[in-house]
Amino acid sequence: MTDHSVSLVANLITVFLALTIGTRIGYIVAARGTAHHMELMERHFENSRKLFERQQEIQRDTDLQRRSREELKHSYEELGIWLHRLGRTLDEIYFGADSDRQAMRDKAEALLGGRPWEIVSPPASTAAAEFYWSAEVLARIRGLQGPFAQFATLTRLLMLEAGPGKGPEGSPRGRDRWQQWQELHSLIAGIKGQAREDLAAPRFTAGESP
C-alpha cells in the first residue's frame, strides 16, 4: 500500500471517528435539552393547575359570600316587614282605645285581650330569619317587652275608666300612655337603625355582632 493510500485510510478513519463522536455528543445534548424542556413543561402545567385550583377556590368563596349576603338581606327585609306591622298595631291600640267608634275600640281591646306579649315578639314565620339578625338587634327587640307591658296595662285601665274621647290631654294617665306610645315607636326606630348599620357593615357571622 502506498503512502498516499495509507494517508487516505487514516483520514477516513479520523473523519468516521469525528462523525461518530459528534453524533454521540449531539444525542447527549439533545437528550439533555429534551429533559430540560420536559421539566419546564411540567413546571408550567403544575403552576397552571395550582392557579386554576386557586381561581376555583376564590370563585367558591365569592359565591358563598354572595349567597350569605343575599340571605342576610332577605332576613332583614323580614325584620322590616314585622317592625312595620308592629308599629301599625301599636297605633291601632293607641288610637282605637281612645276612639269614640266602637269598632276601633273593639279591635284595640281584642289586640290586648289575647296574648299581648306576642305583639312585641317576632312571629314564628321569622324564626329562620332571626338566625341572621345581630345580637344588638335581638337585644333591642327584647327591650320592647317592658315598655309595651306598661303601655298595655295603662291602656286597659284607661279603656275601663275613661271611656271614649279621653285623649292624651284628658288625664295624667292619658299623657303617660302617650309618652309610652312614643317611646315604643322610638325603640322601633332604634331597631331599624341598628339593622341599617348591620347591613352596611362588612359580612359577619350570623347571630353575632358585626
Residue, then its C-alpha position, 0 to 999 in steps of 0.5 A: m500500500t502506498d503512502h498516499s493510500v495509507s494517508l487516505v485510510a487514516n483520514l477516513i478513519t479520523v473523519f468516521l471517528a469525528l462523525t461518530i463522536g459528534t453524533r454521540i455528543g449531539y444525542i447527549v445534548a439533545a437528550r439533555g435539552t429534551a429533559h430540560h424542556m420536559e421539566l419546564m413543561e411540567r413546571h408550567f402545567e403544575n403552576s397552571r393547575k395550582l392557579f386554576e385550583r386557586q381561581q376555583e377556590i376564590q370563585r367558591d368563596t365569592d359565591l358563598q359570600r354572595r349567597s350569605r349576603e343575599e340571605l342576610k338581606h332577605s332576613y332583614e327585609e323580614l325584620g322590616i316587614w314585622l317592625h312595620r306591622l308592629g308599629r301599625t298595631l301599636d297605633e291601632i291600640y293607641f288610637g282605637a282605645d281612645s276612639d269614640r267608634q266602637a269598632m276601633r275600640d273593639k279591635a284595640e281591646a281584642l289586640l290586648g285581650g289575647r296574648p299581648w306579649e306576642i305583639v312585641s315578639p317576632p312571629a314564628s314565620t321569622a324564626a329562620a330569619e332571626f338566625y341572621w339578625s345581630a345580637e344588638v338587634l335581638a337585644r333591642i327587640r327584647g327591650l320592647q317587652g317592658p315598655f309595651a307591658q306598661f303601655a298595655t296595662l295603662t291602656r286597659l285601665l284607661m279603656l275601663e275608666a275613661g271611656p271614649g274621647k279621653g285623649p292624651e290631654g284628658s288625664p295624667r294617665g292619658r299623657d303617660r300612655w302617650q309618652q309610652w306610645q312614643e317611646l315604643h315607636s322610638l325603640i322601633a326606630g332604634i331597631k331599624g337603625q341598628a339593622r341599617e348599620d348591620l347591613a352596611a357593615p362588612r359580612f359577619t357571622a350570623g347571630e353575632s355582632p358585626 
